[in-house]
Amino acid sequence: MSTPIEDLRHDWQLAEIEQLFSLPFNDLLFQAQQIHRTNFDPNSVQVSSLLNIKTGACPEDCSYCSQSSHNKTEIEREKLMELETVLTAAKAAKAQGAGRFCMGAAWRNPTDKNLDKVINMVTEVKALGLETCLTLGMLTDSQAKKLKTAGLDYYNHNLDTSAEFYPQVITTRTYQDRLDTLEHVREANINVCSGGILGLGESIEDRASMLRTLANLPKHPESVPVNMLVEVEGTPLAGSGVAVDAIDFVRTIAVARVIMPHSVVRLSAGRTEMSDEMQALCFFAGANSIFYGDKLLTTDNPVVNDDRALLDRLGMNILQ
């Protein structure tokens, strides 16, 4: 029996979440696993695939991003992909076991003309029998409604970090801008996908604050991706030396599971730097989704065969 919807909390205090972070590791994981088993099959994983449909030249100054025009990376600028190219990638993703196809474009926000082109992609990908997800930057209320009419299932817009630490990472858009987009998506009745990045130089308090913001939204995000920073040469955070401790990363997964019992928690960027044992602990702590494929936008991701081998060793199944 899952946690009743009326028992989901949206009034978490920062001190409560910090207390979860400070629990003995075994106690925290035990609590998270109990909640996980109450709401999900503990041996099943949802699998998504992510395609970068428009690369580079983003006007935002996110200090971790290879696609920002402010950063001197080796990423080549590419225009919006043609529909047939996207469909070829979607068919390949489905053949490899992905149930959701996510498309990302390096925009601050899409123009209405570009949005219409992406809507065609959504319609055609859904026709293949895949769930659809987009990450296109900020959305207006009317744009979110158009995407809902087109049948979009999920929209990703990460908070990245806490409101307090956010100005240290991004200055070209505000935290409230991100929250406004999440509100537009939620009010359009599209599933919300929103999480953050660990390893930006944030404190444990910042991680707790970010999770508190997500959990205290009017509705918990249906999907919560937790990323570990992938340092890209040419970005301000490259060579920062702020490595994420594996145990601390697992703690963050567990806390997310405890305070957002119904949300799917996804292991996202950074898995190439995670050992099999670390990923196994993340699954035990409540993660139940991964990205398939050798690329996440522009950064490396474990190859499909490696993921299948790990899931087989753990006796875990891919949700169909």
N, C-alpha and C positions, 0 to 999 in steps of 0.2 A: 504494500500500500504506500503510495507516494505521499509526500508532505502536502497537506491540504493547502490550497491556494490562499485561504484566509489566514494561515499561519506564517506566510512569507512576510518577513519584516522589511520595512522601508524607513526605519527610524534608528539605524545603527549609529552609535556614538563612536568617535575616533578611539577613545580609551578602550572600548570593548574590543575593537578589532586589533588594536595594539596588544591587548592581553592575549588574544588568540595567537598572534605571532610569537609571543613569549612563552607559550606553553612548551613543556617537554616535547621533543619531536615525536616520540611514540604516542603520546597522549593526543596530540593534534591529528596525527594520521589516523588513529583509531576513531576519533570523532568524525573526521571527514569521510572515512570509509563507510561508517555506519550510515551517514546521511546519503552517501553515494548509492549504497545498496538499496536504500529505501525508495529512491527515485529513478534509478537506472539499472540496467543489466550491467554488472561490474566487469563482464568479460566481452563487451561489445564496444566497438569504436566507430564513430561516424567519420567518413573520409571525404574530404573536399579536394578539389584541384583548382589552382590559381593561375590565371593567364594575364600577363601585362598586355593590354590591348592598345596602349599608347604610352610611349617611353620618353622620359626626359623633358627638359625645358619647363619644369614646374616652377612658378614664381614664388612659392613658399620657401622659407629659409630653415626648414627642419634640419637640425644639426647632425642628424643621423642618416639623412637620406641621400642616396646616390643619384637621385633624379632631380634634385633641386638645382635650379640655374645659379644659385649662389655658391654652390660647391664645385670644386674643380676635380671631377671624377672622369673616368674614361667611358662613361655611358654615352652611347650614340643616341642622338635625338631621332625618334621615329614617329611618323604620323599615325593616326588611328588605323588599326588593322582593317582589312577588308573582311566582309562577312564570311566568305568562304574559308578564309584562313582560320577564323575563330571557330567555325563549325568543325573543321578538321581536327583542331585541338580538343574540342569538346567531345567528339566521338572517340578519340584516343583515350581521353580521361575516363569516359564511361567504360570502355573496354578493359581498363586497368582496375576498375572497381570503385571509382569515385561516384558518389551519389549527388554531389553538389558541385556546380561549376561556377567559380568566382572570377569576375573580370575587373581588372583595375586599370585606371587611367591616371596619368600624372597631370592632373588639373587642380587648380585652386577650387574651381567650381565649373561644371559643364555649361556651355552655352545651350540654348534651346535647340539649335541646329544639331550640335553634336549629340545631345541627349536623344534626339529622334533616331540617329544612326545606332546608338547603343540600344535603344528600345527594340529595334529590329533584331539585334543580336539576342536579346532576352527572349523574344518571342520564338526565334528559331531554335535556341538552345533548349528551351522548355519543351519544344516539340520532339526533342530527342529523348524525353523522359527523365531529364535531369532537373534538380532544383537549381535556382539561379541566385547569384549574389553579385552585387556591384560595390565597388569602392571608387568613387569619382570625385571626392572632395566634398565641399559644402553643397547643400541643396536648399532650394527655396521650398516653401509649402506647396506651390503649384507643381513644381518638378517632382516632388515626392508623390503627389497624387497621380501624376501621369505614369510614373513607374509602377504604382499599384495597379492602375488600370491595365497596364501591359502585362501584369501577372508576376512582377518581381517578387521573389520569396524573401530575400534577405538584403539588407544594406549595411555595409561595414563602414564605420567611422570611429576610429579609436580615439580615446582620450589621451593616450600615450603615457601620461604620468599624472601627478597630483596638480591641483590648481595652484598650489603654492610653488611648486618647482617648475611648472610649465614655462614661465618666461625665460628660464635658463636654457630652454631647448628650442623654443619657437617664438618669434616676435611678429611674424607677418599675419597671424590671425590669433584671436583671443580664445581663451578657454570657453567663454560664453558662446562664441561662434560654433564651437563643436557641440556644445549642449543644445544649441538652437537647432542644428541639423538633426540631432538625435530626436528632438521633439517633433520635428516635421515628419521624420520617418515613422515614429511611433503613432502619431495622429493619423497618418495615412494607412495605418494598420499593416505595415510591412514589418517583418521580424527584424529586430535590432541586433547587429553584431558589433560589439564594442569592448575593447580591452586596453592593454597597454604594453609598454616595453620596459624590461628590466635591464639595468646596466648603463643607464644614462648619467649616472652619478648621483642618483636619488638616494634618499635614506629609507630605512624601514618605515618610518613615519609617513613618508611620501607614498610608499606602496600601500600602506593601510588607508591613507586618505583617498587614493585613486579608487580602491575597491569600495570604500564607503560611498563615494559619489555614484558608482555604478549600482550598488545595492540599494541606494536610497532614491533612485529614479522612480517615477510613478509605477513603472513595471520593470522587473529585472530584465536585462538583455537576454534574448533567447540564446545567444552565442557570445562567449567571452574568450577571445583569443589572448593568450599570454605569450609574449615574444621575449626572446633574449637578444640583446643587441648584437648585430653582426657589424663589426667595424669595417667600413669601406674606405679605402685609401682616397684621400681628397676631401673627406668630410671632417668637420671640426672635432668629431668624437673619435676619429681614427687614431690609434695609439694612445688613447686616454688612460689605459692601464686599469680601468675600473671593471675588473672581472666580477661576474656574478657567481657567488658561492652556490654550489649545487644544492646544498641543503636549504639555503635560503630560497632558492627558486622553487623547490618542492613545497616549502612552507607556504609560499604565495599561492600555489595551486590549491593546497589544502584549505587555506583561509577563504579563497574564492568559492570553493565547494561548500563550505560551512554556511557562508552568509548568502549564497545564491543557489539554493538546493535544486531548483528546476533548470538552471542554465546549463547548456553544454559548454564545457571548458575545453578550449582547444590549445594544444601544443602547436605553436606557430613557428616564427622565424628563430633560428639559432639551433635547430635540432642537429645540424651537422657537427656542432661542438659538444653535443650531449652523448654520454655513453649509453649503451643499452640499459645499464643498471639504473642510470638517472631517469631515463624515460619510463622504465618499469615502475619506479617509485612515484613518478608523476601520475601514471595511470592508477596506482593504488591510492594516491591522494585525491583522486577525483577527476583527473583529465579524461575525457572520453571522445576526443576528436583530434585529427591530425590533417595536415595538408600532404597530399600525394604529389609526386612529380619532382623533377630535378632542379626546378627553379621556383622561388617565391618572388614574383616581380623580377628583381634583378639579382637576387642573392641565391646562393646554392642551397639545396634541400636534399635530404637523403633520397637515393634512387628507390624506385618502387620495390624492386626485388629485396632490398635491405629491409624495408618496412614490413613486407610480407613475412620475411624470415623472422623478424623480431616478434611480430604478432603471433606467428605460429609457435615460437618458443614459449610465449606467455600463455598460450591456449586461448587467445582472444580472437573474436570474430569481427568481420567488417559488416556493419549494418547495411542492409540492402534497401 
